[in-house]
Amino acid sequence: MQKTNLKEKELRANLKAVVSNPIKTTGYNDINLKQWKDYSDVRTDTLWEFPTRLKTGGHTNEYHGNYIPQIAQQLYKRYTKSHDIVLDLFLGSGTSAIEAVNMDRRCIGVELKEDMVEHVKQKFSPKQNVTDVNIICGDSTTIEAKEKVEARLDVMGAEKAQLLILHPPYDDIIKFSDKKEDLSNCATTEEFYDMFELVAKNGYDLLENGRFAALIIGDSYKNSEVQPLGFRCMERMQRLGFILKSIIVKDMQGNERAKGKTANLWRYRALAGGFSIFKHEYVMIFQKPKK
Ligand SMILES: C[S@@+](CC[C@H](N)C(=O)[O-])C[C@H]1O[C@@H](n2cnc3c(N)ncnc32)[C@H](O)[C@@H]1O
């Protein structure tokens, strides 16, 4: 009887502690679930519309093929905590790194093009380039790139990254360079998937267990047929062990460059060829299993 009373007392004390604690989080972000109604800016739906691209906070629209900073903002709020490290294996013009600094996160980025790497480094102070942002020039499909990221993680006092961002070329829609290692230069779309999977595997190994990855990608047309790049890359990530959490459709009408005469040409081609003009891309969210 006495034993039961003790157990009950202990339970009541625990319950009181839980009720009186004003903070409850998931452990992978800073959202206080006890005040969940205060986060109306965090999107939880599968349709993302951003009528205009954010051009403040160090962001410019200088790089054809960059993603809009609002995507990074949403991902960081939901899937990272302050000081966490974001790993972007296709850094491009550095959108992920700029927004990491703006939001008190850190970033390691890998990019193939030397000139772009040097350009992005200039966007940060020498101190930031050591403490907050680490940019590596390399081929993200390789073990060498993975080892370089591990070395930078070590310098930043971490074993793994807390968020992975993958924004690959959309096959050969935009040619980013003449390099053979460039995913936009693959001989076939199948080869593109294979190279993408090598990068995603590196990302998987470099990501902390239980943490999230985002794949930002659109589809393409080739030989009068839709190439579902998003879904095929999604499958490659799933087969590596990533758990699919969300398929978000993002309106890209603010991004598209086809205006005026080009838009009319595409409309004619659509009507004549029986296809539809892409107005969306995907933001797919995955989680690495906890163990
Ligand atoms: C779609 S862009 C990423 C743009 C970036 N998210 C931004 O906002 O600026 C893809 C980038 O991947 C780079 N890339 C292509 N193949 C690569 C590889 N094997 N390793 C590393 N980067 C690569 C390209 O040079 C290009 O800058």
The ligand as an ORCA input file, in Angstrom:
! r2SCAN-3c Opt
* xyz 0 1
  C      20.410     24.534    -58.935
  S      22.007     25.147    -58.602
  C      21.991     25.506    -56.876
  C      21.671     26.947    -56.627
  C      21.699     27.352    -55.176
  N      20.722     26.657    -54.376
  C      21.480     28.856    -55.045
  O      20.459     29.267    -54.451
  O      22.283     29.616    -55.601
  C      23.008     23.693    -58.706
  C      24.483     23.935    -58.452
  O      25.130     22.670    -58.357
  C      26.449     22.813    -58.858
  N      26.948     21.454    -59.157
  C      26.693     20.678    -60.233
  N      27.322     19.484    -60.123
  C      27.977     19.497    -58.944
  C      28.797     18.563    -58.267
  N      29.089     17.365    -58.794
  N      29.317     18.902    -57.057
  C      29.041     20.125    -56.504
  N      28.277     21.063    -57.110
  C      27.741     20.753    -58.308
  C      26.282     23.739    -60.049
  O      27.489     24.377    -60.386
  C      25.219     24.716    -59.527
  O      25.811     25.860    -58.969
*
